[in-house]
Amino acid sequence: MSPRENREFDVIVYGASGFTGRLVAEYLQNTYGQGGDAPKWAVAARSADKMAAVLAEMGLPADTPVVVADADAPETIEAMARRTKVVLTTVGPYQLYGEPLVAACAANGTDYVDLCGEPAWMRQMIDKYDAAAKASGARIVFSTGFDSIPFDLGVLMLQKECVTRFGKPAPRIKGRVRAMQGTFSGGTAASLKATMAAAAKDPAVLGYLVNPFSLAGGFEGPAQPKGNKPEHDEALGSWAAPFIMAPINTKNVHRTNALLGHPYGQDFVYDEMMLTGPGEKGEAIAKHLATTDMMGGEGGPKPGEGPSKEERENGFYDVLFIAEMPDGQVQTYGVKGDKDPGYGSTSKMIAESALCLVQDVPAGEGGIVTPGAVLGDKLVARLVAKAGLSFAAE
């Protein structure tokens, strides 16, 4: 057996003392537990004492394995990467804290999943570490939360539906958020601020942000809709507003297409917006959303903060994907989640992504990849069975 197969843990949750990391640990305990046939998982944080206190506060078993790892002490990050098959990290903004862990996982053949929605940093990591990950067999999977799993996998599954029904993929798909209740995470807000600060210092960062193909490995496809202004969607009879996650989701969708050898076609066009309803009311809402800080401004959540359990439980999202064929035929597909997108559902999606790498996708070619490219319908099956998501043709 390879050294990776002999490792102590299947998954280490790095950042488990933070808000989202706690939710991941709770999910793993409540869904899988410890011992027996359960996955072997541990929690990691900078302080063992603080982590022990957090475990007690959450009501998790006191004997839950704890690993000490600190981004400011690279040797601890390296040691953590050698002990596990997958590192699941919720420690962001990743452009501030993430590179040592990516480097360690790429060097040691350790799989990696995160919640990154920072496309410029992702491009920089691809340029620096993709070759090392391929050499070691490490699968480095960014964006395994609300950005961008429902969208990346929604497009993938819809294109499979189009091939079955029409015999070919759709050259045009629209992603439209039909409904959503819940807040974006404090980590997402902090990442956006860090990205804007980086763009102000480095023009290349801005270039990565505005280019829809900046993660597509050098491929440059056709012009894409900008989606940055309210518009009326005649086919749906609804107004649509810009969707704040579109700049990262669309790049991941195009990267999946490129990594898989362009099964969607090299002429593929994709955009995302948020539906606000018909008539004057829908128009007014769309225009309001287009001029509102969706992250909540200075009063929004901070990293480590988040909604109450009741708010997470009452949250949800519903995304519609519309495939338009050249002859006018249309196929639609829906992806829904039963918890708030930024926390409740995201914590389940990243946990299942990590376990999918361990249990469902045999070790093989490494590299910096996407959920759609490496996990695909195996992750869809897990999310439907365990994590409260639904994927269905409509």
Order of alpha helices (4+ residues) and beta strands (2+ residues): beta-alpha-beta-alpha-beta-alpha-beta-alpha-alpha-beta-alpha-beta-alpha-beta-alpha-alpha-beta-beta-alpha-beta-alpha-alpha-beta-beta-alpha-beta-alpha-alpha-beta
